[in-house]
Structures are given as C-alpha cells and as structure tokens.
C-alpha cells in the first residue's frame, strides 16, 4: 500500500503523537481577535469538553471586505481544522456565513 499522508494511517499516527484536539489560551485569544475585526459579527460559539474545554465551534457573519483577513487568520493559525464559507446575498454577495471548529475528524 502506498503511503498516503492524508489517509487514515497518517491520522492515527499523528493522533498517537499529539492530542487530536487542543484548545489553548492562545487559540482563544486568536478567536477573540477575529470576533473583534471590523466587518465580523460573532453569531454563535460554544465549547465542549470536561473538565477542561478542548473543542470550540462557532459561526461568524463576515463582510466581503473582511473576508480575506478572516480567511488568512483561520489558515495561519493552523488550529482551525475546518471552516466552511457560505456566500450570502443575491445576486451580489454581501457577506459570508463562516462556521468553524478546531475539532479534527477523519475525511476533513
């Protein structure tokens, strides 16, 4: 079998070396930075995990002007394993609905 870096074997190996999900104080600070950006409205967020939260899920309403900055922030942080962008506005896009999580799952 050829080595597939994005495959299940690689995911399992990485999971054994480090936690699959981490939510550090710095991650929360970065999350707050995005929520405070001009053109960004925090719609919803919640944490999961006991006794210490380790998963953060949420949604932003992002203007088209702020979209590039939010996208770069989420990618550069390298902790938001999944973020989904849905354009809003017909026929011209005026905003994006951005849902995100730090929870890594197989296939994502």
N, C-alpha and C positions, 0 to 999 in steps of 0.2 A: 504494500500500500504506500502510495506517495505521501510525503509529509505535507499536510495541509495546515498552514499556520492559523487559518480561521476556523478550523474544524473542531470537533468535539474533543479530540485528544489534547489539542493545544489548550482549549478552555479548561479542561480538567487539570492539566499540568500547572497552568497559571494559578488556578484556584487553590491548589495544594501549597504553592509557594507564598501566596498572599491572599488576604480575605477578598472574596468576590465583591463585597460591598463595604465601603468605608464612608463615613461621614465625619470629617474632621472639622475643627473650628474654622480653619481656613476656607473650607468648602462653603460653610455658612456665610462667612464674610463675603466671598465672591458672589454668592446667591443674592445677598443683600445689595451688593454693588449693582448687579443687573437690575434688580427691582427698583432701584433709585434712579436709573438712567432716564433722561428726557425721552419721552415718547413710549415709555414702557409702563404698563399697568399690571400689577400682580393680581390675577383673578382668583387663584386658589393655590394652596400649598398644604401639605401635611407630611408628617414624618411617621415612620414605623420602626419598631424595634424596642425590645425590653431587655434589660433595664435601661440601656443607652440607645437612643435612636441611631440607626445606621442607614436608613433609606429616606430619601427626600423626593417627593413627587410634587408637581405643580403645573401651573399654566400661567402664561403671560399673554397680554394683548399688546402687540408691538407695532408701532407705526412703520411705514415703509422707510422713513428717514432713519429710524433707529435699528432697522433690521440687520444691516451689516455689522454694526457694533455688537449687537446681542449674539449674532451667529459666531463672530470671531471670539467673543468671550466664552461661549459654551465650548467651542472647539479647543481653544487654547488652554482651558482649564484641565482638559483631558480626564475629567471625573464624571462628566455627564455622558453616560454611555448611550443614551437615547434621547433625541429631541425630534419632535415632529412639527413641521410647519404647514399650516393650512391657511391659504390666502382668503381674505375677506374683502368683499366689495365687488359689485357688478356694475358696469363692465370693467371699471378700473380698480385695481387692488389698492385699498387704502390702509389696511392693517393685516397682520398675521396673527393667528391663534397659535401659540407655541406651547406645546406640552413637553415636559422633560422629566427625567428621572436619573438617579445615579445607580439604579439597580441594573446590573448586567444580567442578561438572560441569553440562553442558547438561541442562536439564529439572529441576534441583534448585535 
